[in-house]
Amino acid sequence: MEERYNIYHNRLISLKEGEHFCPKCDGKGKVKDFNKYRIYKCIFISLVCNKCLGDGKIDWIETATGKSNRTL
C-alpha cells in the first residue's frame, strides 16, 4: 500500500480501492504558485490544490464529475 504525506492536512494519506493520488499535486494537497515581481525577486506561494481540494486523492467518480466543494 502506497502512502504519501499530505501537507494540507499534516498527516499521511493512503489509498483505498478505486482511488489514486491527485495528478496535479501528487498527493501533497498544495501546489506552488510562482509569482514574479520586478526583475530579480520572486515569491513561491503554496496554494490549496483546486483539483482535489487539498485531500490529495481522488476516486473514479471525482475524476469524471469533479470534486464537490463541501463545507461542514
C-alpha positions in Angstrom: 0.0 0.0 0.0 1.4 3.4 -1.0 1.3 6.3 1.4 2.2 10.0 0.9 2.5 12.9 3.3 -0.3 15.5 2.8 1.0 19.0 3.6 -2.5 20.5 3.8 -3.8 18.0 6.4 -0.4 17.4 8.1 -0.8 13.6 8.0 -0.1 10.5 5.9 -2.7 9.5 3.5 -3.1 6.0 2.0 -5.2 4.9 -0.9 -8.2 2.6 -0.8 -9.6 0.6 -3.7 -10.6 2.8 -6.7 -8.6 5.8 -5.5 -5.4 7.4 -6.9 -3.2 10.3 -5.9 -4.1 13.6 -7.4 -2.2 14.2 -10.7 -1.9 17.9 -10.1 -0.4 18.0 -6.5 0.8 14.4 -6.4 -0.9 13.8 -3.0 0.5 16.8 -1.2 -2.7 18.8 -1.2 -0.9 22.0 -2.1 0.7 23.4 -5.2 3.3 26.0 -5.6 2.5 29.2 -7.4 5.5 31.0 -8.9 4.8 34.7 -8.8 7.4 37.1 -10.3 7.6 40.7 -9.4 10.1 43.2 -10.5 13.1 41.7 -12.2 15.2 39.9 -9.6 12.8 38.9 -6.9 10.3 36.1 -6.9 7.9 34.6 -4.5 6.8 30.9 -4.1 3.3 30.7 -2.6 1.6 27.4 -1.6 -2.0 27.2 -2.7 -4.6 24.5 -2.0 -4.9 22.2 -5.0 -8.1 23.0 -6.9 -8.5 19.5 -8.4 -8.6 17.5 -5.1 -9.4 20.5 -2.7 -6.5 19.6 -0.5 -7.4 15.9 0.1 -4.5 14.6 -2.1 -6.5 11.7 -3.6 -9.5 11.4 -5.9 -11.6 8.4 -6.8 -13.0 7.4 -10.2 -16.3 9.3 -9.7 -14.5 12.5 -8.7 -12.3 12.1 -11.8 -15.3 12.0 -14.0 -17.5 14.7 -12.3 -15.0 16.8 -10.3 -14.7 17.1 -6.6 -17.6 18.6 -4.8 -16.9 21.6 -2.6 -18.5 20.6 0.6 -18.5 22.9 3.6 -19.0 21.3 7.0 
